[in-house]
Amino acid sequence: MLMKEYRICMPLTVEEYRIGQLYMISKHSHEQSDRGEGVEVVQNEPFNDPTHGQGQFTEKRVYLNSKLPSWARAVVPRIFYVTEKAWNYYPYTITEYTCSFLPKFSIHIETKYEDNKGCNDNIFDNELKDQEREVCFVDIAYDEIPERYYKESEDLRYFKSEKTSRGMLQEGWRDTQNPIMCSYKLVTVKFEVWGLQTRVEQFVHKVVRDVLLLGHRQAFAWVDEWIDMTLEDVREYERQMHEKTNIKVCHDQQEHSTSSSPSLDGLGNLDKVSVCVDFFLNILYLSEMDGFLLFTSIRSGTLRSHSFVNCPNIQPPSMAVTSTQYSN
């Protein structure tokens, strides 16, 4: 198990971001679900917790298909997906990810939002229970983003909101920006496979960090699209996007289920989510042996390797992030 705390500041208030993160999740999920690759919303309904009060429970399935090389499809299930379960008691949320193909793998994220610049060192005292963790600050304006996902319109060094007049973010902006808020995220990654655990958990955290960076950049870059929305407005927008997304994803799943050729089924997003796409692709290359993959060891929890001699032209996949997270 590897635990890290991420702190991501934004030029927004906590109350504003409640709308912004819901808008960003829905828009990005829908955009990334073309050709049936993306997120199916299984459940999205109010939920009451005796400790945290009234909230929203959401369950999603992030399908994986074209992201895997063709030779890999013969050894994995026809339907391969990541399950995201989120409990949103804003400004406190819990998100869990599990994988249908990797039962020994999970990601647990607890998030708290506060109107400050990331200076609360005791925010997770109750959750940590004396456990050690590394604190990582993520700068949405100046941390490097994977080149293939860079968009000039989302470069927060040059973006300025027409409706709020916030931006362009200069070096050291977190010390001078007003308003400012921080997303505190306590992320626990588990991959209980002997011989691979440390390397995989470290890699997954690298992908998680990139996901958080991309998602929070987009939330502010799209601020003029959502800043005038009420909570009711964004919930209706969320409902419409979920319906459209499910139509695309479910239609694709039906087509694949009737096909005689082996396939895996869809991926576009995350939330957060999506973390597992690049993780799963790159885990295949952790053995560092040409033509040898650790499919068998991943499924059984042992270190037996499987030889795939008919894949000499396979290149390691990009470590770039393909989606964002976001019930958090």
C-alpha positions in Angstrom: 0.0 0.0 0.0 1.3 3.4 -0.9 -0.4 6.6 0.4 0.1 10.2 -0.8 -1.6 13.5 -0.1 -2.1 15.8 -3.1 -3.0 19.5 -2.7 -4.3 21.2 -5.8 -5.1 25.0 -5.5 -7.6 26.8 -7.8 -8.6 30.4 -8.3 -12.1 29.6 -7.1 -14.1 29.3 -3.9 -15.2 26.0 -2.5 -18.8 26.8 -3.3 -18.0 27.7 -6.9 -16.0 24.5 -7.4 -19.0 22.4 -6.3 -20.6 23.4 -9.6 -17.4 23.4 -11.6 -16.3 19.9 -10.8 -19.8 18.4 -11.6 -19.8 20.2 -14.9 -16.3 19.2 -15.8 -16.9 15.5 -15.0 -20.0 15.3 -17.1 -18.6 17.2 -20.1 -15.3 15.3 -20.2 -17.0 11.9 -19.8 -19.3 12.6 -22.7 -16.5 13.9 -24.9 -14.3 10.9 -24.2 -17.1 8.4 -24.9 -17.1 8.6 -28.7 -17.4 5.2 -30.5 -18.7 3.7 -27.3 -15.4 4.1 -25.5 -16.0 5.7 -22.1 -18.0 5.8 -19.0 -21.3 4.1 -18.3 -23.3 5.6 -15.4 -24.8 2.7 -13.5 -26.3 4.6 -10.6 -26.6 8.2 -9.6 -28.9 9.1 -6.8 -29.2 10.9 -3.4 -27.7 9.1 -0.4 -27.9 9.8 3.3 -25.1 8.9 5.7 -25.5 9.0 9.4 -22.1 10.6 9.8 -21.7 12.9 6.8 -25.4 13.7 6.1 -27.1 14.0 2.8 -25.0 13.3 -0.3 -24.9 11.7 -3.7 -23.9 8.2 -4.6 -22.6 7.4 -8.1 -21.4 4.2 -9.6 -19.7 4.2 -13.0 -18.1 1.6 -15.2 -15.1 2.7 -17.3 -14.8 0.3 -20.2 -11.5 -0.7 -21.8 -11.1 -2.0 -25.4 -9.0 -0.3 -28.1 -6.4 0.7 -25.5 -5.1 -2.9 -25.4 -3.0 -4.4 -28.2 -4.7 -7.1 -30.2 -2.5 -9.9 -29.0 -3.6 -9.2 -25.4 -7.3 -9.6 -26.1 -7.0 -13.4 -26.2 -6.0 -13.6 -22.5 -8.3 -11.1 -20.9 -12.1 -11.1 -20.4 -14.4 -10.0 -23.2 -15.9 -7.4 -20.9 -13.1 -5.5 -19.1 -13.9 -2.4 -17.1 -12.9 -0.3 -14.0 -15.7 0.3 -11.4 -15.8 3.7 -9.8 -18.0 4.2 -6.7 -18.2 7.7 -5.3 -19.9 9.2 -2.2 -20.2 12.9 -2.5 -20.9 14.8 0.7 -19.4 18.0 -0.6 -17.1 19.4 0.7 -16.0 15.9 1.6 -16.0 13.0 -0.9 -14.9 9.4 -1.1 -14.0 7.6 -4.3 -13.0 3.9 -4.8 -11.8 2.2 -7.9 -11.6 -1.5 -8.6 -10.8 -3.5 -11.7 -12.7 -6.5 -13.1 -9.5 -8.1 -14.3 -7.2 -7.2 -11.5 -8.8 -8.1 -8.2 -5.7 -7.3 -6.2 -5.7 -3.7 -7.4 -7.6 -0.8 -5.9 -7.5 3.0 -5.5 -9.1 4.8 -2.6 -9.4 8.6 -2.6 -10.7 10.8 0.2 -11.1 14.5 -0.7 -11.7 17.6 1.4 -12.1 21.1 0.1 -11.1 24.3 1.9 -10.9 28.0 1.1 -7.1 28.3 1.6 -3.9 27.9 -0.4 -3.1 24.4 0.8 -1.7 25.3 4.2 -3.8 22.9 6.4 -1.4 20.2 7.5 -3.9 18.5 9.8 -6.8 18.2 7.5 -6.6 14.3 7.4 -5.7 13.7 11.1 -8.7 11.6 11.7 -8.3 9.5 8.5 -4.5 9.0 8.7 -4.4 7.5 12.2 -0.6 8.1 12.5 0.0 6.6 9.0 2.8 8.3 7.1 2.2 9.9 3.7 4.1 12.1 1.3 2.5 15.5 0.6 2.6 16.6 -3.1 1.6 20.1 -4.3 0.1 20.2 -7.9 0.3 23.5 -9.7 -2.4 23.7 -12.3 -0.7 26.5 -14.2 3.0 25.6 -14.2 3.3 21.8 -13.8 4.1 20.0 -17.1 1.1 18.5 -18.9 1.5 15.6 -21.4 2.1 17.2 -24.8 -0.7 15.3 -26.6 -3.3 16.8 -24.2 -2.0 20.3 -24.2 -4.5 22.9 -25.5 -3.7 26.5 -25.8 -7.2 27.4 -24.6 -6.5 25.5 -21.4 -3.1 27.0 -20.7 -3.8 28.8 -17.5 -0.7 31.0 -17.8 -2.5 32.8 -20.7 -6.2 32.0 -20.0 -8.3 34.8 -18.6 -12.0 34.3 -17.7 -14.3 36.9 -19.3 -17.0 36.4 -16.7 -14.8 36.4 -13.5 -11.8 38.4 -14.8 -9.5 35.7 -13.1 -6.3 34.6 -14.7 -3.8 34.8 -16.3 -1.9 32.9 -13.5 1.6 34.2 -12.9 4.5 32.4 -11.2 3.7 32.3 -7.4 0.0 32.9 -8.1 -1.0 30.8 -5.1 0.5 33.4 -2.7 -1.4 36.4 -4.2 -4.6 34.9 -5.7 -7.9 35.8 -4.2 -10.2 33.9 -4.1 -8.3 30.7 -3.7 -9.3 27.2 -2.6 -7.5 23.8 -2.2 -8.5 20.3 -3.1 -6.9 18.0 -0.5 -6.8 14.4 -1.8 -5.6 11.5 0.3 -4.9 8.7 -2.2 -4.2 5.1 -1.3 -3.1 2.7 -4.0 -3.0 -1.1 -3.4 -1.5 -3.7 -5.8 -0.9 -6.8 -3.7 1.2 -8.9 -6.1 4.6 -9.9 -4.8 7.5 -8.7 -6.9 5.5 -5.9 -8.6 3.8 -4.1 -5.7 6.2 -1.2 -5.1 6.8 -0.4 -8.8 3.2 -0.6 -9.8 2.0 1.5 -6.8 4.6 4.2 -7.6 3.6 4.2 -11.2 -0.1 4.5 -10.5 0.5 7.5 -8.3 2.4 9.1 -11.2 -0.7 8.6 -13.3 -3.0 9.8 -10.6 -1.1 13.0 -10.3 -1.3 13.7 -14.0 -5.1 13.0 -13.9 -5.6 15.5 -11.1 -3.5 18.1 -12.9 -5.5 17.7 -16.2 -8.9 17.7 -14.5 -8.4 20.7 -12.3 -6.9 22.7 -15.3 -10.0 22.0 -17.3 -12.4 22.9 -14.5 -11.0 26.4 -14.4 -10.4 26.7 -18.1 -14.1 26.0 -18.6 -15.2 28.4 -15.9 -17.1 30.7 -18.2 -19.3 27.8 -19.3 -20.5 26.9 -15.8 -20.0 29.9 -13.5 -23.6 31.1 -14.0 -25.1 27.7 -13.3 -27.0 26.8 -10.1 -26.7 23.4 -8.4 -30.1 22.5 -10.0 -28.8 23.6 -13.4 -25.6 21.5 -13.3 -27.5 18.4 -12.0 -29.8 18.7 -15.0 -26.8 19.1 -17.3 -25.2 16.1 -15.6 -28.4 14.0 -16.1 -28.5 14.9 -19.8 -24.9 14.1 -20.3 -25.2 10.8 -18.5 -28.1 9.7 -20.7 -26.2 10.6 -23.9 -23.1 8.9 -22.7 -24.8 5.7 -21.7 -26.5 5.5 -25.1 -23.2 5.6 -26.8 -21.4 3.3 -24.5 -24.2 0.7 -24.0 -24.8 0.5 -27.8 -21.2 -0.3 -28.3 -21.2 -3.0 -25.6 -24.2 -4.7 -27.3 -22.4 -4.8 -30.6 -19.3 -6.3 -29.0 -21.3 -8.9 -27.1 -22.7 -10.3 -30.4 -19.4 -10.3 -32.2 -17.5 -13.6 -32.6 -14.1 -11.9 -32.5 -12.5 -11.3 -29.1 -12.5 -7.8 -27.8 -12.3 -5.6 -24.8 -14.9 -3.0 -24.2 -14.2 0.7 -24.1 -12.2 3.4 -22.2 -12.3 7.1 -22.4 -12.5 8.8 -19.0 -11.8 8.8 -15.4 -12.1 10.8 -12.5 -10.6 10.3 -11.9 -11.2 7.3 -13.0 -9.3 6.5 -16.0 -6.3 6.1 -13.9 -6.4 2.4 -14.6 -6.2 2.8 -18.4 -2.6 3.9 -18.6 -1.9 1.8 -15.5 -3.1 -1.4 -17.1 -1.3 -0.8 -20.4 2.0 0.0 -18.8 1.8 -2.9 -16.3 2.2 -5.2 -19.3 5.7 -3.8 -19.7 7.0 -3.9 -16.1 8.8 -7.1 -16.7 11.3 -5.4 -19.0 11.7 -8.5 -21.1 11.1 -8.4 -24.8 8.1 -10.6 -25.7 7.3 -11.5 -22.1 4.4 -10.2 -20.1 3.1 -10.8 -16.7 -0.5 -11.4 -17.4 -0.5 -14.7 -15.5 1.1 -13.3 -12.4 -1.3 -10.3 -12.3 -4.3 -12.6 -12.4 -3.1 -15.3 -10.0 -0.9 -13.2 -7.6 2.2 -15.2 -8.5 5.2 -14.4 -10.6 4.6 -16.9 -13.4 5.2 -15.2 -16.8 3.5 -15.8 -20.1 5.4 -15.7 -23.4 3.9 -13.8 -26.3 6.5 -14.4 -29.1 4.3 -12.9 -31.9 4.5 -9.3 -30.8 8.0 -8.1 -31.8 6.7 -4.7 -33.0 4.9 -3.7 -29.9 6.0 -0.4 -28.4 5.4 0.6 -24.8 2.3 2.8 -24.6 2.5 6.5 -23.7 2.3 7.3 -20.0 0.2 10.3 -20.8 -3.2 10.6 -19.1 -6.3 10.0 -21.1 -8.9 11.4 -18.9 -9.9 13.1 -15.7 -11.5 12.3 -12.5 -14.6 13.4 -11.1 -16.6 12.7 -8.3 -13.7 14.1 -6.3 
